[in-house]
Amino acid sequence: MATLTIEVPDELVREYGLKALAEKIQHDLELERMHRLALKLDAAVKEAGLDHDQLFKEAKHRAWKKYKATVLKDILPDS
């Protein structure tokens, strides 16, 4: 990881504080990293010839079944 030194207008430092500005920049950079990872994942899924929508439906169905079996097991009737 690298350290970045940037100039920040005094007005922003007074209004938000250095800590809040640093946290915002860190957060924005993490969002950018996650966005790039999502693009790579999307490209890999397409390259593998998989259907994004079908994968999502299957994952959603498995997650719902797991949730019902663990969290709602005593609430919902067996189906």
Secondary structure, DSSP 8 states (H G I E B T S, - for coil): ---------HHHHHHH-HHHHHHHHHHHHHHHHHHHHHHHHHHHHHHTT--HHHHHHHHHHHHHHHHHHHTSTTTS---
